[in-house]
Amino acid sequence: MLGVQLTDILIIILVAVIIFAPMRLPQMVRGLKSMFSEFRKEVRQNDTAADSPKNKSKGR
């Protein structure tokens, strides 16, 4: 691969994260937080909808 090893690529990625992370990290964390909160809300809604009496089968 043109003399570039996996460790070289990982070091380049690590340096890029260290340089650009202070600017973008807060935005990324906010996005992840909203994504997880939306996911939990949807799971709770699906659980309550599945537990409602009209959705339960009669057990034949």
C-alpha positions, 0 to 999 in steps of 0.5 A: 500500500505504497509503503504506508502501514496501518499504524501510520494511518492510525497515527495520522487519524489520531493527530487529525482528531487531536487537532480538529476535535476541540472545534467539532467535539461539542457539536458531535456530542450534542448530536449523539445526545439527541440521537440517543434521547430520540431512540429511547423515546421511540423504544418507550413508545413502542413498549407502551404500545405493545403492552396495551390490552388491545394489542395482546393476543388471546393466547390460542 
